[in-house]
Amino acid sequence: MDRTRYIAPSAFERRFYQGAQRTVEGWNRHFWLATVHYETPMPKPPYILAPTHRSNIDTLLVGSITRDPMTYMAKSGIFSNPIFAKLLRLLGGFPVDRDGTDRDAVEIAQAALLSGSSLVVFPEGTRRRGAMVEDLEEGASYLALKAMVPIVPVGIAGSEQAMPVGARLIYPAPIAIEVGASLMPLSVRSGNVSTARVRRSEITRLTEQLRSELNRLRTQAEHERVRLRSTL
């Protein structure tokens, strides 16, 4: 994938992604006993998948949520290894500079959505600690409003026990995932969606709605994780 534009995956890349997704899904189910509960059916692509973020394995857990091909926003530093960077690109990843506004990354993400590819965005921006979802980055809401696609909020519980922040090893801790109903942008704008202006009030409203849903879903996921743990 070029650094400054979105390139649709080739037939080989699609097959590679499908094989990798099924492998990851099986690993999640057998090693972490990962369970997924859907409040409503998943929307048709494109959409933005917005999970909570407490561990590096959260990206792998997305493989248990949907078999739809996904495009990932990943911090640019992990692309420094050329072999790993190639693997990430095959899996739909592209780099984001977290030190400032990365216009290239925003353009790639927007182009991916407009081409029909769904996008994974961790709205907390980076891995957090603690049960509560507090301040969110506004990127997920901005992109959803810009491309007029739904946001699917996801609460994950247990990934911080399976691989805590700073840990180098993974542990077989049970993980529960709660997938909420889609949050739909309310605006309907005429003209070219890619050039339409998004109002700040819309971004703020959708971001707060997303934060509230993530807290609710993560609480539900934690209750399910405790229940799963009690059955072991």
C-alpha positions in Angstrom: 0.0 0.0 0.0 1.4 3.4 -1.0 2.0 5.8 1.8 -0.1 8.6 0.4 -3.0 6.8 -1.3 -5.3 3.9 -0.8 -4.8 0.9 -3.1 -7.5 -1.8 -3.1 -6.1 -5.2 -2.2 -5.2 -7.6 -5.0 -6.7 -11.1 -5.3 -3.6 -12.6 -3.6 -3.9 -10.1 -0.7 -7.6 -10.9 -0.3 -6.9 -14.6 -0.1 -4.0 -14.0 2.3 -6.2 -11.9 4.6 -9.0 -14.5 4.6 -6.6 -17.3 5.6 -5.0 -15.1 8.3 -8.4 -14.1 9.6 -9.5 -17.7 10.0 -6.3 -18.7 11.7 -6.5 -15.8 14.1 -10.2 -16.6 14.8 -9.3 -20.2 15.7 -6.4 -19.1 17.9 -8.6 -16.6 19.8 -11.3 -19.2 20.4 -9.0 -22.0 21.7 -6.3 -20.1 23.5 -8.3 -17.2 25.0 -11.7 -18.9 24.9 -12.8 -15.6 23.2 -16.6 -15.2 23.1 -18.4 -12.6 21.0 -21.9 -11.3 21.6 -23.7 -9.1 19.1 -26.5 -6.8 20.2 -27.7 -6.4 16.6 -26.4 -7.9 13.3 -23.3 -6.3 11.9 -23.9 -3.6 9.2 -22.9 -4.2 5.6 -19.5 -2.7 4.7 -18.2 -0.1 4.7 -18.3 0.8 8.4 -15.8 1.8 11.2 -15.1 -0.8 13.9 -14.2 1.0 17.1 -13.0 -1.3 19.9 -11.7 -0.4 23.4 -7.9 -0.7 23.7 -6.1 -2.2 26.7 -3.6 -4.6 25.0 -1.6 -5.2 21.9 -3.7 -8.3 21.3 -6.8 -6.3 20.7 -5.9 -6.1 17.0 -5.9 -9.9 16.8 -9.3 -10.0 18.6 -10.8 -8.1 15.7 -10.4 -11.4 13.8 -13.1 -12.9 16.0 -15.6 -10.1 15.4 -16.0 -10.0 11.6 -14.8 -11.8 8.5 -15.2 -8.7 6.4 -11.9 -7.5 5.0 -10.7 -4.6 7.3 -8.2 -1.8 6.9 -6.2 -0.9 9.9 -4.7 2.3 11.2 -1.4 1.4 13.0 1.3 3.6 14.6 4.0 4.3 12.2 6.9 3.1 14.4 5.9 -0.6 13.9 6.5 -0.2 10.2 10.2 0.3 10.7 10.9 -3.4 10.3 10.5 -4.0 6.5 9.4 -7.7 6.9 6.8 -6.9 9.6 5.7 -3.8 7.6 5.1 -6.0 4.5 3.0 -8.4 6.6 1.0 -5.5 8.1 0.3 -4.1 4.7 -0.9 -7.6 3.5 -3.3 -7.6 6.4 -4.7 -4.1 5.5 -2.5 -2.0 7.8 -1.2 1.5 7.1 0.9 3.8 9.2 -0.3 6.8 11.3 1.9 9.4 12.8 0.6 9.8 16.4 2.9 12.8 17.1 0.7 15.1 15.0 -2.1 15.4 12.5 -1.3 12.8 9.8 -3.2 14.1 6.7 -1.9 11.2 4.6 -3.4 8.7 7.0 -6.7 10.5 7.1 -6.8 10.6 3.3 -6.0 6.9 3.1 -8.7 6.0 5.6 -11.3 8.2 3.9 -10.4 6.7 0.5 -10.7 3.2 1.9 -14.2 3.8 3.3 -15.3 5.5 0.1 -14.1 2.5 -1.9 -16.2 0.1 0.2 -13.5 -1.2 2.6 -14.3 -1.1 6.4 -11.9 0.4 8.8 -10.6 -0.4 12.3 -10.0 2.6 14.5 -9.1 2.4 18.2 -10.8 5.6 19.4 -8.9 5.9 22.6 -5.8 6.5 20.4 -3.5 4.3 22.4 -3.6 1.5 25.0 -5.2 2.7 28.2 -5.4 1.3 31.7 -8.4 0.9 33.9 -12.0 0.0 33.4 -13.4 3.4 32.3 -13.3 4.8 28.8 -12.6 8.4 29.3 -11.4 11.0 26.6 -11.5 9.8 23.0 -9.7 10.9 19.9 -12.1 12.4 17.4 -10.8 10.6 14.3 -13.4 7.8 14.2 -16.3 10.2 14.4 -14.7 12.6 11.9 -14.2 9.8 9.4 -17.7 8.3 9.9 -19.2 11.7 9.3 -17.0 12.5 6.4 -17.8 9.2 4.6 -21.3 8.9 6.0 -20.7 5.3 7.4 -21.8 3.8 10.7 -19.5 3.3 13.7 -19.7 -0.1 15.4 -18.6 0.2 19.1 -16.9 -2.8 20.7 -16.2 -3.5 24.3 -13.3 -5.9 25.1 -12.6 -7.4 28.5 -9.8 -9.7 29.5 -7.2 -8.6 26.9 -5.3 -6.6 29.6 -5.0 -9.9 31.6 -3.9 -11.9 28.5 -1.2 -9.4 27.7 -0.8 -6.4 30.0 0.8 -3.1 28.8 4.5 -3.6 28.8 4.4 -7.4 28.9 6.3 -9.4 26.3 4.4 -12.7 26.9 0.8 -13.7 26.4 -1.3 -15.6 28.9 -4.4 -17.9 28.4 -6.9 -15.5 30.1 -10.6 -15.7 29.1 -11.7 -12.8 26.9 -15.3 -11.5 26.3 -16.2 -9.2 23.4 -19.5 -7.2 23.3 -20.4 -5.7 19.9 -23.0 -2.9 20.1 -25.5 -1.5 17.7 -24.2 0.8 15.0 -24.0 4.5 15.7 -25.3 6.3 12.6 -24.2 9.8 11.6 -27.3 12.0 11.5 -26.2 14.4 8.9 -27.3 14.1 5.3 -25.3 16.4 3.0 -25.7 17.0 -0.7 -22.9 17.2 -3.2 -19.5 15.4 -3.1 -19.3 13.7 0.3 -15.5 13.6 0.2 -15.3 17.4 0.0 -18.3 18.2 2.3 -17.5 20.0 5.5 -18.1 18.3 8.8 -19.4 20.5 11.7 -17.5 20.4 15.0 -20.8 20.0 16.9 -21.5 16.8 14.9 -18.1 15.4 15.7 -18.5 16.2 19.4 -21.9 14.7 19.6 -20.9 11.4 17.9 -17.7 11.1 20.0 -19.6 11.5 23.2 -22.2 8.9 22.1 -19.3 6.5 21.2 -17.7 7.0 24.6 -20.9 6.3 26.4 -21.5 3.1 24.4 -17.9 1.9 24.9 -18.2 2.2 28.6 -21.5 0.3 28.6 -20.2 -2.5 26.4 -17.0 -2.8 28.2 -18.9 -3.2 31.5 -21.1 -5.9 29.9 -18.0 -7.7 28.6 -16.3 -7.6 32.0 -19.4 -9.3 33.6 -19.2 -12.0 30.9 -15.5 -12.4 31.4 -16.0 -13.0 35.1 -18.7 -15.5 34.3 -16.4 -17.3 31.9 -13.6 -17.4 34.4 -15.9 -18.9 37.1 -16.7 -21.8 34.8 -13.0 -22.8 34.3 
